[in-house]
Amino acid sequence: MDNSTRTPKNSANRQRKAGLIAELSEKVGRAKAMVFTNYTGLTHKQLEQFKKDIKKGEAEFAVTKNTLLKRSLDEAKLETGDAKNFDQPTGTMFLYGDIVAPLKALAKMMKDFEKPSIKFGLLEGKLMTGEEVIKLSSLPSRETLLTQLVGMMMSPVQGLHRSLSWNLQKFVMTLSAVADKKGKTVGSA
């Protein structure tokens, strides 16, 4: 076996790996947050259903080799914590839009199947434990938080409106009473 037959295979393999790293790096760059899980024990059907569920929330789940994932995270200069985080198979959830909705789907899957386990998470470059990721999943959705914020902002305005309205009603009732009294006084004279 001469080296001329091995070189193209090696370079083709390297090119494929470089393409995968570039694709992963693009996903890492776009993601607002990432959650790294050990997906061992989940069936293909369960993983595919999970991927469909989180796609609605602008997220995706990818399974890649740990070495390629680690390389793409290193290129992005992101802290990944302990090297043991990449000992077992790793599935990565990339969150591009609302962070809470896909995390709720992950928490539901963990509750239903007792899998996957969360290794760690990254939120805007900050390292998070699995417990912190689960706490995030218990937050209300973005739409609910926005609705609550608008309600809180409207509360003082509604209170002012009620008090001004009441003062105007009181003033009108007083004028009406005075007019009635004068009308009775003029009519009796």
VENLINSUL-V999645 format. One record per residue. N is the residue number from 1. RES is the residue in one small letter. SS is DSSP state (~ for helix, > for strand, _ for the rest). PHI is phi in degrees with one decimal (999 if undefined). Layout:
N_RES_SS_PHI, N_RES_SS_PHI
This chain:
1_m___999, 2_d___-96.7, 3_n_~_-69.6, 4_s_~_-65.5, 5_t_~_-81.1, 6_r_~_-84.5, 7_t_~_-58.8, 8_p_~_-61.6, 9_k_~_-63.8, 10_n_~_-62.2, 11_s_~_-69.0, 12_a_~_-64.6, 13_n_~_-65.0, 14_r_~_-64.6, 15_q_~_-63.8, 16_r_~_-62.4, 17_k_~_-64.8, 18_a_~_-62.5, 19_g_~_-64.3, 20_l_~_-64.2, 21_i_~_-64.5, 22_a_~_-62.6, 23_e_~_-64.6, 24_l_~_-64.3, 25_s_~_-61.9, 26_e_~_-64.8, 27_k_~_-64.8, 28_v_~_-62.3, 29_g_~_-66.7, 30_r_~_-80.1, 31_a___-72.7, 32_k___-76.3, 33_a_>_-150.9, 34_m_>_-139.6, 35_v_>_-125.3, 36_f_>_-107.1, 37_t_>_-127.6, 38_n_>_-99.4, 39_y___-90.1, 40_t___-54.7, 41_g___101.6, 42_l___-86.2, 43_t___-80.8, 44_h_~_-60.2, 45_k_~_-62.7, 46_q_~_-63.6, 47_l_~_-65.2, 48_e_~_-65.1, 49_q_~_-64.8, 50_f_~_-61.5, 51_k_~_-61.0, 52_k_~_-65.0, 53_d_~_-63.5, 54_i_~_-83.8, 55_k_~_-63.1, 56_k___-61.1, 57_g___-95.9, 58_e___55.4, 59_a_>_-141.9, 60_e_>_-144.9, 61_f_>_-117.3, 62_a_>_-128.7, 63_v_>_-110.6, 64_t___-138.9, 65_k___-66.5, 66_n_~_-58.8, 67_t_~_-64.3, 68_l_~_-69.4, 69_l_~_-63.3, 70_k_~_-60.9, 71_r_~_-64.1, 72_s_~_-69.1, 73_l_~_-70.2, 74_d_~_-65.3, 75_e_~_-61.7, 76_a___-82.9, 77_k___57.5, 78_l___-101.4, 79_e___-74.3, 80_t___-117.0, 81_g___74.6, 82_d___-64.8, 83_a_~_-63.0, 84_k_~_-65.3, 85_n_~_-60.4, 86_f_~_-112.9, 87_d___-74.6, 88_q___-102.1, 89_p___-54.7, 90_t___-124.8, 91_g_>_-109.4, 92_t_>_-114.6, 93_m_>_-101.6, 94_f_>_-97.0, 95_l_>_-109.2, 96_y___-100.2, 97_g___-109.6, 98_d___-63.8, 99_i_~_-82.0, 100_v_~_-71.9, 101_a_~_-58.7, 102_p_~_-65.0, 103_l_~_-66.5, 104_k_~_-62.9, 105_a_~_-64.1, 106_l_~_-64.7, 107_a_~_-62.5, 108_k_~_-65.0, 109_m_~_-64.0, 110_m_~_-63.6, 111_k_~_-69.5, 112_d_~_-69.3, 113_f_~_-111.7, 114_e___59.2, 115_k___-148.8, 116_p___-78.8, 117_s_>_-101.2, 118_i_>_-87.3, 119_k_>_-81.2, 120_f_>_-169.3, 121_g_>_-139.1, 122_l_>_-129.3, 123_l_>_-119.1, 124_e___49.7, 125_g___84.8, 126_k_>_-95.8, 127_l_>_-71.6, 128_m_>_-130.1, 129_t___-80.5, 130_g_~_-60.9, 131_e_~_-64.7, 132_e_~_-66.6, 133_v_~_-64.6, 134_i_~_-63.8, 135_k_~_-60.7, 136_l_~_-60.7, 137_s_~_-68.1, 138_s___-86.8, 139_l___-70.1, 140_p___-65.5, 141_s___-68.0, 142_r_~_-59.0, 143_e_~_-62.5, 144_t_~_-64.2, 145_l_~_-62.4, 146_l_~_-65.1, 147_t_~_-62.5, 148_q_~_-63.5, 149_l_~_-63.4, 150_v_~_-62.3, 151_g_~_-61.3, 152_m_~_-66.6, 153_m_~_-72.0, 154_m_~_-78.4, 155_s_~_-55.3, 156_p_~_-63.1, 157_v_~_-65.7, 158_q_~_-65.7, 159_g_~_-63.5, 160_l_~_-63.5, 161_h_~_-60.5, 162_r_~_-62.2, 163_s_~_-69.0, 164_l_~_-66.5, 165_s_~_-60.9, 166_w_~_-63.2, 167_n_~_-62.2, 168_l_~_-66.3, 169_q_~_-61.7, 170_k_~_-60.6, 171_f_~_-63.6, 172_v_~_-64.3, 173_m_~_-64.8, 174_t_~_-64.7, 175_l_~_-60.0, 176_s_~_-64.2, 177_a_~_-65.4, 178_v_~_-64.7, 179_a_~_-64.0, 180_d_~_-62.6, 181_k_~_-65.1, 182_k_~_-67.4, 183_g_~_-65.5, 184_k_~_-71.2, 185_t_~_-68.1, 186_v_~_-68.2, 187_g_~_-71.2, 188_s_~_-83.6, 189_a___-84.6
